[in-house]
């Protein structure tokens, strides 16, 4: 089993790191004294992230343990100092790394690895994420310190785009939120960049109430896509009308119902659907209003929580069955699941790696999302058995770590390039 997994992971490294096109990332360093190839360093960092590295020191330590075939594959010949990695990452433009993420997703799309599993079309969910560092600037990290006497705290923020119609929930884009604005203010450029990067991968855009506005709704429709926005009191007219219309409907009037067991809790979700026949000024594209009732019970049947959420969409009722409507709403939280994995398995909040340089901290965050996307596609697509597809993230990272340290030429004996594709 060890040799087989090592071969499989070696094939995975060979193909997927090549698809990231790290060798094409512009190198901002001075030509004088350039001792390390940028692409090799980026491959090494991402490879270490896949193995659970939590710091640049971890990357350096792992570079001393990598086997000869892995070092040759990554393009390094010896230990890579953490100071070298830091200095190099500080020179990389974050926007150029987004192209590497796009390249990974495009290749997965070409090999039909991103087809929707149940829904008739692709759905992308967007959401903001932030982590703190003890530094700030005028662009990449927003100053959060309220007092001149307190310790400096900066927040590095970005908008994550996750393909939630696919069970792997890969991150397909990450867009920085400049220090001077917020999620609402960055929606237009972030959505525009997403449209520029992809064509035909998705039809529906989901976002929470932080981006719900008539302007953003019109923007999505002008680009030929549909939206599904969460609704709160920040849109008082729409929210009030939705509550009056759907709020009084009872369980026996639900259009669709699901029941799941999550972490020992029984979660019941009910969909109440309304086809919009009129809308306030500026909301001409509004076609559907949804209420999602969620009830959570413990194992004894006791009700723990009960809430209702409202959403609006430009997608007509007829485009989906009621069960699919409920599924879309449930799956849109896949972007939060991706964020949770970044915080737990990749420990982003606790270990941003580079703390004194906001731009470099963002570079590390983008590399981390590339690593997440590579690993989640390996876990959910490449792995063939349901058992391997459900392996915990920490265990999968340990498998990668073991493969990086123990893969030998003997393991790879007879492995030809045309066989690698079957391992990926």
N, C-alpha and C positions, 0 to 999 in steps of 0.2 A: 504493500500500500504506500509506503514512504517513497519508493522509487517512482511509482506511478504518479503520485501527487507532485513530486519534484519535476517530473517531465511535463506534467500538465501546466504547472506554474511557470516553468521555463518557457514553454510555448506561449503562455499568456503574456509574460514580460516581453518576449521577442516581438510579438505582433502589436500589442496594445501600446507599448511605449514608442514604437516606431510610428504608430498612427498619431500620436500626440505631436509629432513634428517639432520636438524640442530643438533640433539642430537648426530650425529655421527662425527661432526667436532671435530678434535683433540683439546684438551684444553691445551694450553701452560702455564697456570698459575701454580704456586706452590700450592700444596695441602693445605698448612697451610693458614688459614684465608680465604678460598674460601667459600663465603657466597651465591653466586648466581650461579645457573646452567647456563652454557654457552648456551645451546640450548634455554632455556627460554629467555635469553637476546637477542639472535639473532632473535627469533620470534617476540619479542617486538619491536626491531628496524625495522624490515621489515614491521610489522603491522603498525607502525607509519608512515613509508614511504608511504605505501598505502593510508594513511589518509592525506597525504600532509605535514608531518612534515619537517621543514627546518633546524633543528638543534638538537643536543643532548638535549638541554634545552626543546625543543618542545616534545621530546620523554618523558622526565621526567614529564612534565606537563600533557601529555596525559595519562601517567601511573596512575596519580591520578584520572583521570576522567573515566577510563575504568570500565565497569560494571563487576559485579561478574562473570557471565558466561564467559566473554571475558578474564578476568584475569586468571581464572582457565584453560581456553583453552591454553593461552600463557604460563602458568606455573609460574606466578608471584602472590604474595600475597599482595604486597604493592607498594608504590611509588618506582621507580627505579631512584636513583640519576644519574645525567648526568656525574658526575665525575667517578662513577663506570662504566658506559657504556664506557667512553673514555678509562679508564685503561684496561678494558677487550678487547676492539677492538684493542688496541695497541699490544696485545699478539697473535692475530689470524694471521695465515699464509694465505696470499691471495690465494695461490694455492689450499688450502683445500676448500675454498669457491666456487671455480670453480666447484668442484664436486657436490656441492649443486645445482648449476645452471643446470649442466648436468642431475642430478636426476629429476629435475622438467620437463625438456624437454623430457627425456626418458619416464616418466609417461604420458605426453601428447601424445607422439608418440604411446604408447601402447593402449591408448583409442581412437586412430584414430582421434585425434583432430588437427593433423598437416598435413593432406593430402593436396596436391596442389589444389587450387580452380579451376584453369583453365588449367594450364600447365600440360604436361604429366609426369613431374618429378620435384623433389625439386631443388630449386636454393638458394644458400647462397651468400650473398654479404658481403664483408669485407671492413672495413674502419677504419682509425685511429681517435682517439678522445683524446683531452687533456684538462686539466684545471689547473689553477695556484694556488699555495700556497706559503706562505712566508717562505719556507724551501726547502732544497735540500739534497741529499745524493749521494752515488755512484751507486745506483741501481734503486730506485723507482721514483725519481724525478730528472730531468735534470736541472742543474743550467742554468738560462737564463740571469742573471744579467751580463751586460757587463763591468760595472765599479765597482771597489772595494768600491767606496764611495756611490754607489747607494743602495737602499733597495734590500734585497735578494728576488729573485723570482725563484721558482722552478716550473717545469711543470711535472705533473703526466700524463703519456701517456699510452694508451692501444689500442689494435686492437679489434674492435667489430665484431662479426659474427652474422648476422641477417638472418633469414629464410624469404627471400623476396618473395618466391613463395606462402606464406600464407598471407591472408589479415591482420592478426594480427601483422605481422612482429615481431615475438618474437626474443629476443636476445638468441642465443643458446650457445655462448661462449664469453669470454673476456680474452685476453692474454696481460699481461703487456709488455710494450716496455722498456727495460732496458735503463738507462741513457746514456750509451755509444754508442747506435746505433739508427736506425730510422726504418720507416715502411719497407723499402726495406730489411734492415738487419734482421728484425724479421719475415719476411714472412715465411721462411722455418720452424722455430720452431712453429709458430702460426698455420700454415696449418697442420703440423704434429700432433699437439695436437688436432686439430679439427677432423682429420681423426681417431685418436685414440679414441676419445670420441664417435663418431657416425659411424654407418655403415648402408647404405641404406636410410638415410634420405634425401640425395640430390645427384645430379649428376653433377651439374654445379657450378663453383666457379667464382664469379665476383669481380673485384677489379679495382680501378682507376689506372691512369698511374704511381702512386707511387710504384707499385709492378710489372710493366710490364717489364719483361726481359726474355731472352731465357732460362736462368737457371730455373726461376720460372715456365715457361711454361712446360719445360721438367719434373720438379718435380711433377706438377699436373698430368700430363699424366702417369708418372710412378706409381702413386698411383691409377690409374684407373678412374680418374675424368677428366672432361673437364673444360676449362677456358674461360672466357670472360674478356679481359683486355682493358681498355681505352688506347688510343694511342695518344701521343703528340710528339713534336719535340725532346724529350729526346731519342726517337728511330728514328733518322733522316731518315734512309733508308726506313723503313716500313712506316713511316708517309708520306714521300714524294711520295712513290709509291701509297699509298692509295688515296692521294689527286689527283694525276694524273689520277688514274683509275676511281674514283667515284665522284670527285669534280665537274665535268662539267655536270653531269646529272641534268635534269630539273624536275620540279614538275610532269609533265605528265609521267615521267619515274620512278616515285617512286614505290617501291614494296609493300608498305603498308603505310597507313595514319591514324592518329587519331586526333580527335579534342575534347578538354576538356575546361571546364570553371572552373578556379581555382582563388579564391579570386577576382572575378569580371573580370578576364582577360581571353581572348580566346587564347588558346595555341594549335597550330597546330604542329604536329610532323610527319615527313616523313622519311621512311626508304629506303635507297638505299643499295642493297645487292650485294656482289660479291663473288663468289665461288673461293677460291684461288687455282691456278694450279701450282704455283711456289712460293718459299719463300727464303729469305736470309739464309745463313749458320746458323745452330743452331735452325732454326724455322721449322723443318721438320713436326711438329704437326699442323702447321697452316692450317686451312681449309676454314675459312670464314672471310671476311672483311666487315665492316658495316660503313655506314655514316648515322648519325642522324641529320636531319635539323630541327631546332626548330624556329618557328615564334610566337611571342607574340604580340597580339593586345589588345588595350584598348576597352572599351565598345562602343566607337564611330567608331571602325574599324581601328584606326590609328596604324601603326606598331611601336611597342616600341623597340623590339629587334629581332635580327636574327643571329643565329650562327649555326655552324656545328661542330659535334664531330665525331671522328673516333674510331672504336673499332675493335679488332681482336679476333678470337675464334678458338679453336680446334674442336668445334662441327660442324659436316657436315651440309650442307644446308638442307638435307632431314630429319633431326631429328625434325624440327619444321616447322610449316607453317610460312609464312611471317608475318602474324598478330601476331603470337606467338613470333617471333623474336623481333618485335617492343615492345611487352608487356614485354619481359624479360629485355630489355634495360630500359624501363620506370620503372619497378619494382625494378631494382637494386638500385635505389635511395631510396628505403625503409630503408636502413641502415642510411641514412641521416635523414629521418623522425624520426627514433628511437632516434637519437642523439638530434634532435630538441625537442622532448618530454622530454628527460632527462634534457635539458637546460631550458625548459619553465615550464612544470608541476612539475618536480622534482627539478628545479632550481639548477642543479649541478654546473654550472660555478660560480654562485654567492654565493653558500652555500656548500662548500666541507665538512663541519661539523668539521673535524679535520685538522687543518692547520699546526701544528708544527711537525707532525710525518708523513712523506711521506708514509710509509708502511700502517699505519692506514687509511690514506686518500684513498689509493687504496682499502683497505678492505671495506670502506664505499661505494666506487664506485661500487664494485662487488655486494654488498648487494642491492644497488640501481637498478642494472640491473636485479637482481632476482625479486625485487618488480615490476619493469616495466613489466617483462615477465609474472608474475602472473596476473597482472592487465589487460594487453592487451589481454591475453587469456580469462579472465573473460568477458571483454568487447565485444570481437569479437566472442567468441565461446559459453560461458555459457549463455549470454544474448540471449533470443530467438527472440525478436522483432527487426526490423530494427531501430526503434526509439531508443531503449535502446542501440543498437550497435553503434549508432552515437552520443551518449551523450558526451559532452565535457569532457576532462580529469579532469578539475578542479571540475566539478559537480560530477563526479564519485568519486573523492577523498572526496568530502564533504559527499556523501552517506556513504562511508566507515567510515569516522570520526563519523558521527551520529550513525552508527551501533555499533562502538566500545564503545560509551558512553551510549547508550540507550538499547541495547539488554538485555532483562530480561529472567528469567526462564519461565515466562508466555508466552513470544514470542515463546519459544522453547518447550512448552508443547506438548507432543505427538511426538516430533521429534526423531525418532530412527536412529541408525547409518546406517541401510540399506536404509533409506530415504534420507540421506545426499547426496549420490551419485547422486540422481535425481536433487538436487539443485545446483550441481557443473558443 
